[in-house]
Amino acid sequence: MNVHFIAIGGSAMHNLAIALSRKGTKVTGSDDEIFEPSRTRLANQGILPENLGWNVDAITRDIDAVILGMHARIDNPELLKAKELNIPIYSYPEYLYEQSKDKIRVVIGGSHGKTTITSMLLHAINKLGINVDYMVGAQLEGYDCMVKLSEDAKIMILEGDEYLSSPIDRRPKFHLYQPTIAIISGIAWDHINVFPTFENYVEQFDIFCSLIDPNGQLIYNNEDEEVNKLGQKYSSKVKTTPYTTPTFVPTENGTLLSFEGKDFELKTFGPHNLQNLIGAMHLGEAIGIHTTDFLNAMSDFTGAGKRLQKVTEKADFVMYKDFAHSPSKLKATTNAIKHQYPTRKVVACMELHTFSSLQKEFLPQYKNAMEKADVAIVFFSPEVVRHKKLEPISKEQVFDGFGGNILVMNETTEVLSFIRTQNWENSVLLMMSSGNFDGIDYDKLGEDLNNKL
């Protein structure tokens, strides 16, 4: 097989390209920009394009398939040439389905918690020595590639993103996987540039459920109102398994979880993460992992990539970083920290960075999202707003959208000045962003604060 990637440098695309190359497929690709770590990873695999830019001469009749990334435009010259030559064109989720259509497909869906649930499931699978293929949307510690494809694995674990598949395929990615086993962790409106209303957004999860294999299973969080409605709707069509937040007690090093009369010591903490863990446990059970074996395997799980990662810690100070950016993720992460450290001052800082979060129509969705923090800072860059070609937003609009009780800042120097002048005894600092907080070096910041204590 010869497969060509248009926009090979994307976070998902380059992982799939590497996985196919390792499987023995001849892989070529192109892109007009390739950043780290994609560049080094592609180079190490020997499939980094020699030159940046699009090259129509690379599209020949020898190519068996073209995989089209979201970064490419619909008038991309390589895409037009592939159409002219009638070469099959796939989005990367479409191609993943082609690679897994004869396997048991476990698809993890939800507005929040997808990566955490996926990484929890894979952690247990690896400890128990089970052979699976997988695709994860974020970089996880201990993996050099977030896609694995093989001939012998009977199970494929897929993180089911609800965003669009490609420039010419406007279906949500998770509509293409046709799950054997599916989970929905929660539904909270996101991607308003694609799904203009909450009802339209919820409809995508309804369609996702309708695509589950008739002999398949839906595992769902029945504490989420919209998810619970879908669980009940599909209970007569597929096997359904509801789950809830388990009984647990915070400990100095994490959590003591009680399940079916047994206690399990975990490093994971916070109600939302423990709810995710129970969802992952049911997924494991659906593919033959006993619940006790799963929970024992989770004893050393410390978290998914960029999800509540500890930056630094001293006796009475700890700093975390997190990928949280949407209202539901922001609330879950802030609540988890306060739940784990109830007697400490929690200072939570977040960056508005995504297309949705920087629109004034969406800001009211953030109301009370950071209410559990003792001090809450919201940062946004007017330059990023301009770069995304969005209507300007004001500090007052952000303040009102969050329901007050926050500090709104436009300069990272202002954020850093505030942080550096605080007394950090008996405190927690939480930095949350899906971007890079306009260049703040979390490790250096944590080291500086530690040195002052």
N, C-alpha and C positions, 0 to 999 in steps of 0.2 A: 504493500500500500504506500502511495505517495500522498501526503496531506500538506496543504499549504495554509498557513495562518495569515489572515489579513488583520493587522493590529496585534501582532504577537506579543507585544510588551505589556499588555494589561495584566493585572494581578491574577485573574482567573485564567486568562489565555495562556500566559507563559507556563503556568503549572500544568495545564493540559498538554501543551506542546512537549514539555519535558517527559510527562508520563507516557505519551505516545511514542516518543523517541526511545525510551527505556523498554517499551514493549516490542520494539523492533520495526516500528513504522519509520519510513523516510520522511522527515519533517523539514519543511522550509517555511520561511516567514518574512514578513516585512512590517515596517512601522515608520511613522515620521518622527517619533520620539520614544526612547526607551530609557527609563530611569532605573536606579537601583531600588531594590535588589534584583529586579528582573534581568538587568543587563548581565550581571556576573553569573547568575544562575543559568541563563541561556548560553553564555560563553563556556561555562564549565561542562555543559552537555554537548557542546560543539554545534549548536544550532542558532547562534546569534547572527542576525543578518550582517553581511559585510559592510553594507552602507545603509544609512537612513533614507527613507523616502519610499515612494511606491514605484514599482517596476513592472510594467505590463508584460515585459519579456519573460518574467518569471512564471507567468500563467500559460501553461502549455497543455496539450492533450494528454501528456503523461501523468497529469495530476488526477488522482481518483476522487479527491474531496477538497473543498475549500471551507475553512472555518472562519466565520466573520465575527470580529469583535465589536463591541458597542462604540469604541473610539472611532471606528471608520465611518465615513459619511456614505449616503446612498449613491452619490455620484463618484465614488472611489474608482479610479481607472482600472485597478486589478479586479474589482468586483464586476465592473461592466464587461471586462474581457472574459471572466469566468462564465458570465451569463451567455455571452456570445458563443462560447465553446460548449455550452450545455453541461458544464461541470457541476455536479451536485454541490449545493451550498448549504451549510449548516450554521446555526448559532452554536455556541459551545454547550448549552444545556441540551440542545437537540442531539448533538454528537455524543454526549455522555449517555443519553438514553439509548442510542444505537449500540453503544459499547456494553450496556447493562440490561438490555431488554429480555435476555434469557436468565437473568439473576433475580433474586429477591431484592427488591428496591426499598430501602428504608429512607424515607424523606422527612427531614426535620423542617417544619414550617412555623411561622409566627413572626410578629412584628419585633419581638425582642426575645433573647435567650437562645436563638438558633445555634450560634457558634459555641456557646457554653454547653448546651445539651449535646451537640455533636462531639465536642472534645471530651466530655464526660464519658460518652458511650465508647469512643475510640480508646480512651484510657483503660477502661475495663476490658475491652476486647484485646488490647495489646498485652495486658497483664495475664489474661487467661489463655493467650496463645491461639486466638481464633483468626483464621485467614479471611479477610474481607478486602474489597476494593472500597475506595472512598473519594469524595470531593468535599473539601472544607473551604469556606470563603475567606478565612483569615489565616495568617501564619501562626502555627502552633509550635511551642517549644519542643525540640526533639525531632522535628520533621524537616527534611531538606526539600520536600516537594509536597504540596497539599492535594495532589491528585495521585491515586494509584489505580492502575488498570492491569488486569491479568486475565488469563484464560481460565485459571483453576478456581478462583474465589467464587463461591456461590451467592454471596451477599454483597450488595453495593450500598454504602452509606452516603447519602446526598444531603448537603445543607440546601434547603429549598428557599432561595431568595425570591421575593415577589416582584422584583424590578424587571424591566423589559429585557427580552432575550437578545435582540440585535437591532441594527438600524432598519432592517427589512422584515423583522419579525417582532411585532409589538405585543406578543403574548408575554405574560409574566413567566419567568424562568421555571417556577415550580409547577406550572401547568404542563410542562413537557415531560415530566419524569414518570407519571402514571404509577403512583406508589403501590407496593404490596402492603407495606406498613407505613402509616403516616402519623405524625404528631403535630398538634398546633398548641403552642405555648401561650399565646396571647395575641390580641388584636388591638392595635392602637394606631390611628390614622397616621400615615407617613407618605412620602413621595407625592405631595399634592400637585407637583408639576405634571404627573402622569394620571393620578387618580384624584380628580377635582373635588369629589365629595366623600364623606365618610362612608356613605352607603355604597358608592362605587368601589371603594377600597375593600369593604367587607365582602362584596360580591366575589372578589378574586379568591378569597378563602373558601367561599361556597363552591365555586367551580373546582378548586383544588380537591375538595372533599368528594365531589361528583366523579373525579377521575381515579379514585382509589379502586383497586381491583375488587370485583364483586365478592371474592373470597378473602378479601384483605381485612385490615384492622385500622381503626382510627383511635389513637390515644389523645386525650384532650384535657386541658386544664379547665375543670368545671367551676373554678373560682372567678374566671373571666366571663362576664355576661354574654358577650357575643360568641365566644368560643363554645360556651355551654349550649347556646341555641343551636349551633351547628352540630354538636355532639348528639343532641336529642333528635335533631332532624334526620341524621344519618344512622340512627341506632337500628332502624329496621332494614337498612340496606347493606351495612357491613358490621363486623364485630366492633363494638365500641368499648373503650376502657377509660373512664374518667379518673383524674388524679387531683390531689390537693396538697397544700403545704403540710409537711409532716410535723409531728411533735418533736421539739428540740429545745436544748438549753445552750446558750452561748458559754464557751469556756475560754480560758486564757489563750489557748492556741487554735481555737476554731469553734467546733460545735460537738455536742453530744446528741446524737440523733437516736430516737427510739422508734423501732419498727417491729411490729408483730412480736412484742415481748422481749426484744433484744436491743441492746445499746451498741452504737457504733461511733467511735471517735473519728472525727473528720477535721480536715484543715479548711474546708469550705465553710463559709458563714453567710448569714443574712437570709431572711425568709424567701426572697426571690430566687436566690441560688439554690436553696434547699428544695424549693418547689421544682426547679429545673432538674435537680438531681433525681427526684422521684419520677419525673417524666422520662428521663434517660433510663432509669431502672426498669420501667415498664417496656421501653423499647428493647432493652437487653433481654427481658423475659420473653418478649415476642420472638426473639431469634434463638432462644434456648438457654439463656443465662439465668441461673437461679438467683432470686432476689438477694439471698444472703451472700452468695459469691460476688454479686455485683457490689453490694455495700462494703464488703471487706476489701474489694479491689480499689475502692474509692478513698481508702484511708490516707493515702499520700497525694491525692489530687489537690493541687494548689490553685488551679484556675486556668482559664483559656487565655490565649494570646491577647494582650492589651485589655483584658477584662479584670478589673480590680487587682492589678499587679502592685505588689509592695515595692516601693522605690527605696525606702530606707526606714530603719526603726531603731529607736533607743528606748530606754526604760519607760519614759512617759511621753514619747512622741513617735508618731508613725506617719508616713506619707504614702499615699496610693495614687496611681494613675489609672484611668479607665477610658474606654472608648465611648462612653455614654454621650448621646447627643440629642436623641428624640425625647419628648416629654416622659414617656413611659420608662425608658431606660434611665433617664436622669433621676426620676423619682425612686426607682427600684434601687439604684446604686447608693443614693444619698441615705435612703431608709436603712439599707444594709449596714452602712458604716455606723449610723447612730445606734442601731440595734445592737451592734457588736461592741460599741464603746459608749454606753449610755451616760457615763459620768465624765466623759471628756468633752472639751470644746471642739466642735467639728466646723472647720472652715472649708467650704466647698466652692470651687471655682470651675466655671464651665465656659466653653467657647461656642458661640453660635457660628456654625460654619457651613452647614448643608444648605442646599437650595430651599428646602421647605422652611428651615428654622429662621432664615433671613427674610422671610416674607411677612409683612405686617398682618396679613389675614390669618397666618398660622400662629402668631405669637400668643394669642389667648389660650392655645392648647397647653401652654406651659404653666398655667395657673397653679400655684402651690406645689410645683414639681420639686422645689428645693426647701420646702417648709421645715423639714427635719434638721436642716443645718442650722448651727448657731449663728454663723456668718456666711452669707451667700454672695458670690461675685459672679456677674455675667459679663463676659467680654465679647465684643464683636468688632471687626475691622471694617470701617466704611470702604476701604480699598477693595476688600473681598466682595462686598455688596456691588460695587461698580464693576468689578471684573466679571461677576456672574450676570451683569446687565439687569439687575433688579432695581426696583424703586427704592430710593433711600429710606432707611428707618431711623428713628430718633431714639435717644436714650430714654425719653419719656414713654415712648411706645413699648419699649422692652420692659421698662419698670412696671407699666400697667399690665402688660401681657402676663408677667410672672405673678401678678397679684400683690406687688409691693414687697417690702422687707428684703430687698436685694440692693447691692451696689452695682451700678452699671458703669463699665469702663471701656474706652476705645483704644487705649495704648497699653501694650504689654509692659512698658516701663512703669506705668501706674499700678498694674497688677503686681509686678515684682516688688515695687517700693512698699506697697501695702503688706505683702507677705513678709518681707524682710524686717519690717518694723513691729511685727506681732510678737507677743510672748508665747512661745510654743510649748511651755510646760503643761503637761496633762492635756495634750491636744492632738488632733488628727487633721492633716491637710489632704484634701481630695482634689485632684486635677482631672477634669473631664473634657474630652474633645475627640471628634472624629478627624480633626486636622492635626496640626502640630502646635497649636496655641501660639501662632505667629512666631515660631522659632524658639520658644522657651525650652531650655535644656533641663528636663526633669531631674536627671541624675546629678547634675551640677548644683541645682537648686536644693535638692535633698541633702547633698554633702555640705553645702554652705550652712543650712539651717542646723544640721547635726553639730557642726563645729562651733556654733554659737551656744549650744546647750551645755 
